[in-house]
């Protein structure tokens, strides 16, 4: 072999940031032998030259300083093209996976985790780690038990993850978790990540803090409860119906004014089954007109001699669409002539 072989070995080793010990161990030769080869004091055997070339990810011809033949060049180009194709395919898969994740979780889910089959963290978003007072680097590669996360909460979470691994189906649920800022509600979605063999290799968990929504729902329910109490004791009869004319709210005053039926039996019934509009056709009744967008004020007297006034109005959502109607009934026996 020519004298440039050892010099080329040394130059490539240094370029790859390998020590003589590293290269010698990888090639299966002694450090002293490698040192002599690099100084040109000995010529390596073909076997040792091949080991050094493989360890340096090159060829013996390159270490000898020989120019590759045209056939070698073509072969190298083909290998390069194949490697480029493989890398491009992998990149395409990554982009497709990212688009899928963004489609599923954009604008709604803010914390992301990826778990392997043993329940270890493969990825933790910065926000996800921050919520529990950790760093992403501190969590990756570890199980929640290694991190001493709360067992009472994490066991149920782990069970959900294992369910997705076994069923290969996504799952959405909610959990209450203790954070440095107190107990918080989290809605999370667990989705399987399928490998090229069609099996679940990992799961991705994306979650969002729903605590404020929970508080708002509680306050809304509390206000609705108070409103229902006021409606129930109100001396004016109140009925609401959905857009199909099905009764959704009715108070006890309606029973006194309009019908001997208990108001408990009204909810969920068609308004035309229970309300007698003093001979009016159903489509001319106040609530029916309100469902068509009209505001109605009428006076009636039922077959029991009770005179009453009614006002009915459509209920609209923020887009202006009618989703129901409401009617108010008031005893007017002392006002209207009999």
Helices and strands as residue ranges (DSSP letters): H 4-15, H 20-27, H 31-38, H 46-55, H 60-63, H 70-105, E 111-115, E 121-124, H 126-131, H 136-139, H 151-167, E 171-179, E 182-194, E 200-209, H 211-233, E 237-242, E 247-250, H 252-258, G 263-265, H 271-274, G 282-284, H 286-291, E 296-301, E 307-316, E 322-331
